[in-house]
Amino acid sequence: MEKQIPQLVFITGQYGSGKTTHEQTIANMFGIHSIIGMSDLLSRNPEAKSYIDQGKLVPDEIVFTTLERIDLNNSCINGFPRTIKQSHYILSHFKDIYDVSIVVLDVDPEEALRRMSLRIICNHCKEAFSLEHNTLGDLCPRCGKGYLTKRP
């Protein structure tokens, strides 16, 4: 029996394009159960977090090292790549190990801005929601511990 190559799916697109909204659907399309948010992954890396806390972009080398340190077998990575250099990195480092797919979500810039203006978060679990379907002050439908607030 032939060994099956593990899948690795990346979801990219501008802010407000629906990456998080559609990540589960995309993962299901590929038969993947592990979804990794790039921002969550970087915030757990102390070196990357120091850049994030200062409002700076995390250098590519730190992003690449962070990805190399985790098991990516049959995973869906949300929010990567963001640049051409990062796309080249994927092809040069992962194409011989994984069956790689990159899903690019495109949205009209005005629609993306509208969606971003409606974003709210849980003050406990930090999950993002929309004012289209939720109300400020509601109990979080995900964790049930926090309340929905505007992003700081």
N, C-alpha and C positions, 0 to 999 in steps of 0.2 A: 504494500500500500504506500502511495506517495505521501511524503510529509507535507502537511498544509502550511503555507506561509501565513504568519499572523498578520492581521490587518492593522493599519494605522491611518486614522482619518483625522484631518485637520479641518476646522471650520474657521473661515476668515471673512471679514467684511467690516465696513465702517461702523462706528458707534451707531446704535439704533437700527442696524440692519436685520436684527432678529436672531443673532447667533445663539443666545441663551434660550430664547423662546422656542427655537426649532432644534436645539441640540439633541433632545431625546428622540424626536422623529428621525433625524439624520442617523443617529446611532442605531436605531431600530432597523433602518433601511439596510445597514451594513451588518446587522446581526451582532452589534457590539453592546456590551453591558457596562463598560467602564468609561465614564465621562470625566475628563480632567479640565478644569478651568485654568487657563494659563495664569490669570491674575491670582487665583488662589494658590497655585503652585509656587509662584514667585514670592508671594507674601509669606510663605513658610520658610523661605531661604533668607537667613539673616543678612547676607551681603546684598541681595536684591531688595529686601525690605528697606534697607537704609536709603536706597535711591527713591523708592516709592514714597517713603515718609517725607522726603524732601520735595516731592512733586516732580522728580526727574525721571526720565526714561531709563530703564535698566539697560546697561550695555549688552550688546549681542553676545559677547563672550560669556557673560554670567547667565544669560537666558539659555544658551547652548549647553553649558555645563549642567545647569539645573535639569534640562531634559535628559541628558545623558546619564544622570544618576538614578532615574526611576525606571521601573518596568513599564514599557509602553505596549506590550503585546496586547493586541485586540483592544486598543484604546481609541477614544475620540478626544482630540485636544481642541478646546474651544478658545479662540482668540489668538491663534498663531497659524501661519506667519503674518506679520504686519508689513514686512518690507521685502524687496527683491532679494536682498542679501539673505534674509531668513528663508526664503523659498529655495534658493540655491543650497543652503545648508541642509534643508530637508532632503533634496535630491542627492546631494553628495554623501550624506551620512546614513540615510534610512532606506533608500530604494533597493539596496541589495539584501536588507534584513527583513523588511516588511512589504506587504502589498499596500502601497501608499496611495491615498486619495486626498485631494484638497478640494473642499467644497467652498465656493466663493458666493456669499450672499450679497446681492446688489439691491440698493433701494435708492429712490429719488432723495437727494439731499434735503429737500423741504419736508418730506415724510420722516426722514431720520430725525430732523430737528424737532418735529412735532412729537414723535415718540419719546425723545429724550426729555422734553419738557413735561411729560406725563409720568416720568419715572419716580417711584417712591421705593423705600427700602424698609425692611424690618430692623428696628433698633437693637434686636437681640441676635438673630442669625445672619443678618446682612443680605438676605435674599431680596432680589429686586422684583418689583411688581409694577403695574400700571394703574393710573387713576381711572383708566377706561373701565376697569373691572373691579376696582377696590376703592375704599374711602380712607382718607387720612384718619388716623386714630383707631382704625379697625385692628382687632387682634390678628396676628400673623396667621395666615392659613397654612403655612408650612410648619412652623415650630410650635405655634400656640402659646409662646411665652412672651413675645415682644409685640410692639405696636408699629403700624405703618406710619412712616414719617417721610418728609422731604429729605433728599440727600443733602448733607452739609455742604 
